[in-house]
Amino acid sequence: MELPEIIILSRQMDEALRGKTVSGVEVANPKCLNVPLDEFRSALIGRKVEAVEPRGKWVFIHLDGGLVLLYNTGMGADTLYFGDEAGVPEKYHQKIVFSDGSGFTVRVWWFSYLHLVHRDRVGEHRLTASMGPSPLDDGFTLSRFEELLSGKRTGIKSLLTDQRVLAGIGNVYIHDPLFLAGVHPLRKANTLTEAEAGKLYDSIKLILNESLRAGGLAYERDFHGVRGVYGKDSYRVAYREGEPCPVCGTVIEKIKTGSTSSYICPKCQPPP
C-alpha cells in the first residue's frame, strides 16, 4: 500500500476502532513483531484505542497507557474488519479482537510489521523515525518541496520514492506526476527549474488526491473489504507500455531506472 490506501485504511480504522478495548491477540507470523509474542500479547490486551493516523506507508494506532502500535502492510496485506466472530475471514496471519466481539485480521502476502513502542520513544523506532514528510500533509508546501530537491544530485524518481525524503510514494504513484511535469525519472533533482519543480509538486498532489477520491487502487481492499477504482483507466502513462501518449501520441515506453522500471513518454519527458 502507498499513501492514498494508507490514509483510507487509517481513517476507517479510526472510525471503527476508536474507544474499543483489546481483548485478544493472535499472531501466526511472530517475525513481524519487534518484541516476543507473549510480551506483545500481554501489553496489548486491556488497552483502549485512542486514535489511528497515517504516516507515510505506516498506520499509527495510539493506545491508552502511552503505547503506539505501528503497522506496515509491507508489499501487500488485506487488513479486514469484522463485526463478530461470524465475520472473521477464513485465512489470516494476525488477528486482534476487541471486548465487543469485533476486531480485524491481517492476511500478509509477503511481509508486514506490527511494532509496539512507547509514545515517548517513537522517535527511536528505526523504521519510522527517519521518515520524511507526507506530500499530503498540510505543512508540505512548495518551498518545502524545493528544499528537498535543492543540491540533490540523485535521480528525481529515486529521490521521491526514498521514504526518508518523502514518505508514502512508491513505484505505483511516481510515474504520472513525473509525466505531467514533463520530467524524465533519471533527471538529477538539482537540475529541475523552478517551473518544473512547481509542476511536479502540483502533479504529485493531484495524482494522490485523485486516488483518494477513487477509494485507492483497484487491486487493494479497504478496511471493509471494498476495492478502490483507481486503475489503468486512471493512469496517464503508468503501466501503459506500447500505448499512445495522451498528450502527443508518441508510444509510451517502459525503461529501466535502477532496480525498478519506469513508464514514460520519450517526447514529453526527454532524457537528461
N, C-alpha and C positions, 0 to 999 in steps of 0.2 A: 504493500500500500504506500501511496505517496500522499502529499499534503491534503488534497481535497477529500480523499477517502478517510484519512485520519481525523479531519475536522468533523465530517459527518458522523463517524463512529463515536467520537468523543461526545458530541452533542447529544446523541441518542443514549449513550451510556449514562451521561449526567442526568438526563430526564428520567430514565428508567430506574436508576440505582441510588440516586441521592437520598440519604436518610435511612437506607437499609443496612441491616447488621449481618455480617458474615457468620454463617453457622456451619459451613462445611467446605472442605477444600480437597480436591483430587488432582494429582499431577502424575501423569504416566511417563513423562519425559523430564525427570528432575535436572537434567543437564541445562535446562533453560533457566534454572534458578541461580541466584548468587549466594544462597545460604542453604544448609541442609534442609531436606524436605520437612522433617519433624519440626525444625525451628520455624520454617516458613509457615507451616500449618498452624502452629500454636500462636504465632504472632498475629495472624490474620483473623482467626476465629474470635468473635466478640467485638470486632472493630466495626464502626459505622462509616459508611461512605459519606464524606462531606462535600466533595465536588470531583468532577472529571474534566480535564482540559487537554487540548492537543498542544504538542510542542514538536515541530518538525515531523519526523516519522514515528514519534512516540506518543503514547497516551499516558498521562499522569493521573492516577486515581488517588486522590487525597483521602486519607482515613483519619479518624479521630486518634488522639494519642500521639500526634505528630509523625505518623508514618505515611509514606507515599509508595504506592505500588506502580512501578514503571513498566509499562507493557509495550513491546515492539513486536509487530506481526512478522518481522523478518521478510523473507522472499514470498510470503503468501500464507494466509491463515483465514479460516472462517471463524469469526467471533460472533456467536449467536445467542440471543436472549431467549429464555423460556419462562413462562408464567407459572408452571408447576411441573412436577416430575413427568407428567404425561407428554410434555412438550420437549423433553430432552432428546437431542439428536442421537442417533444410534452410534455414531462414531465420533470420538473426540479424544484429545490428549490432556486437556486441562478442564476442570470444572469448579466453579465457585458458586455455592448455594447460599441464599440468604434466609433469615428466620421466617419470612413469609412464604417460603417454598419456591420462590422464583430464583433465578440465577442466570449464569451464562456459561457456555462451553467454548473452548478453542480447539479447532482442528487444524493442525500445523501441516503445511505442505513440504517445508524444508527445515526451517529453524524458526525459533521465536525466543523472546526474552521476557521473563517475569522476575523483575528485581525489586526487592523490598529494601527501602532505605529510610532513615530518619530524615524528616524535613530539613533539619539543621545541617545535614550532611549531603544533601542532593548535589551541592557544588563539588563534591569529591567523587561523584559517580563517574567513572571513566568514560562511559559510552554516551553520556548526555551532557556532561559539564562543558565540553568543548564545542557544543552545537552553536552554529551561527544563528542569526535572526531568521524568522519566518518571513517570506515575501508577502504574506497577507497580514502581518502584524500592523497595527495602526501606526506604530513608530517607524515602520520601514519606509523611509522617504527616498525620493530620488537622490538627494545629496548623500544619504547613507549608502545607497547602491553605488554611486560614483566613487565613494571612498573604498568600497570593496574591490573595485576594478583598478583603482589608481596604483600604478607601479607594478602591477602583476604581469609577469611575462608568461604566465600559464595560458594554455588554450582556453578560450572562453567557455566551451562546454565542460571541460574538466573542472574549471573553477566553480561554475554554478551548480554542479552536481556534487561538489565537495560539501558534506554536511557540516564541516567546521566553518565554512564560509557562508553558506545559505542553506538553511535546514528545511527539507521537505520535498525538494525537486529531485527526481531520479531520471532514468532514461526514457520514461514514457512522456513526460511533460516538457522535456527540454527542446525537442525538435521544432515544434511550431512557433514558439517565441523567437527562436533564432531566425527562422524563415521570415516571420512577419517584420523583423527588424532588419532583414537583408544582411545578416551576419553569418559568415561561414563558421562552423563549430571549431575549426582549428585556428581561427584568428587569435592572436595574443590579446589578452584582455586590455592591456595598456595601449593598444592601437585603436580602440574604438573612439570615434569622435563624440563630442558632446551630444550631437543629434542622434547618433546611433545608440548611445547609452540610454538616452531618454526613450527612444522607441522600444528598446529591449526591455526596459523597466515596465513600460506600459503593457507590452505584449505578454510578459510573464503574468502580470496581474489579470489581464484579460483571459488568458487560457485557463488559469487556475479557477477563476470565478465562473467561467463557462461550465467547467466540470462540476463545480459545487452545485450550481443551479440544476444540473442534469442528474444529480444524485450520485456522481462519481462514475468510475469506469464500468463499462458494460459487463466485464468479467469479474467484478468484485461484488460481494454481497455486504449489505449494511448490517447493523445490529439485529434487525428484524428479518433478515434473510432476503431482502429485496435487492435486486441487481440495479446498478445505475444504467443510464442510457448513453453515456459518453463513450462513443466508439468510433469506428472507422469513418462513419458519415460525418463525424465532428472534426476529424483531423484535416489539416491543410496539406502537409506533405508527410507527416509521420506515418510510417508503415504503408506508404503508397508507392513503393518502388515500381517503376515502369509506367506509371500513370502520368498524365499531363499536369504540369504546374497550374494551379488555379489562377495565377496571375498572368503568366506569359506563354503557357502551353509547352514549355520545354519538358522533356521527360525527367521525372523525379529519379534521383539516383540514391542507392544505398552505398555508403562509403565506410571504410574502417577508420575509427577515431580512437586510437589507443586500444584498450581492451574491450571497447563497445563499438557498435555500429551507429551511424547517423543517417538520417534521411534528409536530403537537400535538393533544392533546385540549383543546378550549377550556373544558371544565368542570374537568378535573383540573389544568390549567395556566392559571389565569386571567390575562388580560393585565394588565400593570402600569398 
